[in-house]
Amino acid sequence: MKLVGCILFAGLLGILVYFGPIGWYMLYAIIVGVIFRAFILLRDLHKHLVPVDINDGVKDAYERYLLEREEREKASNE
């Protein structure tokens, strides 16, 4: 059913070209609107899949390394 809808929508867009400049403008507006909406949906999807406050394993390991190094330096200075 989605395929039939897409075929009919593509045919409608093709017919818009025959309306002259107004048809081209409408076709351009539809295409830009679809691309803009797709980018918004991709951004929302990215926000859901990649949380902002993610704990990075490399960052944690680096911080542990710095703490251990400071402890070793303190132990060697005593």
Secondary structure per residue as TSV (DSSP state, phi and psi in degrees):
chain	resnum	aa	ss	phi	psi
A	1	M	-	360.0	-37.6
A	2	K	H	-65.1	-35.7
A	3	L	H	-63.6	-43.0
A	4	V	H	-64.0	-41.6
A	5	G	H	-61.9	-41.6
A	6	C	H	-65.9	-39.5
A	7	I	H	-64.6	-43.9
A	8	L	H	-66.3	-40.0
A	9	F	H	-64.7	-41.5
A	10	A	H	-64.8	-38.2
A	11	G	H	-64.5	-40.0
A	12	L	H	-62.7	-43.2
A	13	L	H	-63.6	-36.7
A	14	G	H	-65.5	-36.6
A	15	I	H	-68.7	-31.9
A	16	L	H	-60.0	-28.4
A	17	V	G	-63.4	-30.1
A	18	Y	G	-77.7	-5.6
A	19	F	G	-85.1	6.7
A	20	G	T	82.1	-149.3
A	21	P	H	-60.3	-34.8
A	22	I	H	-66.5	-39.5
A	23	G	H	-64.8	-42.1
A	24	W	H	-62.7	-41.6
A	25	Y	H	-62.1	-45.7
A	26	M	H	-63.8	-41.6
A	27	L	H	-62.2	-44.6
A	28	Y	H	-62.6	-42.7
A	29	A	H	-64.0	-40.1
A	30	I	H	-65.7	-45.5
A	31	I	H	-64.9	-44.4
A	32	V	H	-64.4	-39.7
A	33	G	H	-62.2	-41.8
A	34	V	H	-66.2	-42.7
A	35	I	H	-64.8	-43.5
A	36	F	H	-60.8	-44.9
A	37	R	H	-64.4	-38.4
A	38	A	H	-63.5	-40.5
A	39	F	H	-64.9	-39.0
A	40	I	H	-63.8	-44.0
A	41	L	H	-64.9	-38.6
A	42	L	H	-64.1	-39.7
A	43	R	H	-64.6	-42.9
A	44	D	H	-64.3	-40.1
A	45	L	H	-63.8	-40.7
A	46	H	H	-63.8	-39.6
A	47	K	H	-62.5	-36.7
A	48	H	H	-76.0	-34.3
A	49	L	H	-83.9	-31.6
A	50	V	S	-118.9	95.8
A	51	P	-	-67.8	153.4
A	52	V	T	-71.0	-41.1
A	53	D	T	-93.9	47.7
A	54	I	-	-74.7	137.1
A	55	N	-	-83.8	119.0
A	56	D	-	-91.1	124.1
A	57	G	H	-64.2	-36.4
A	58	V	H	-67.4	-42.3
A	59	K	H	-63.7	-42.3
A	60	D	H	-62.4	-43.5
A	61	A	H	-64.6	-38.2
A	62	Y	H	-65.5	-42.0
A	63	E	H	-64.7	-40.7
A	64	R	H	-62.2	-40.9
A	65	Y	H	-60.7	-45.1
A	66	L	H	-62.7	-41.7
A	67	L	H	-63.0	-44.9
A	68	E	H	-63.6	-38.8
A	69	R	H	-65.1	-41.9
A	70	E	H	-62.9	-40.7
A	71	E	H	-64.2	-41.1
A	72	R	H	-65.4	-39.4
A	73	E	H	-65.9	-39.4
A	74	K	H	-65.6	-40.9
A	75	A	H	-68.3	-35.9
A	76	S	H	-75.7	-27.6
A	77	N	H	-78.2	-20.0
A	78	E	-	-84.0	360.0
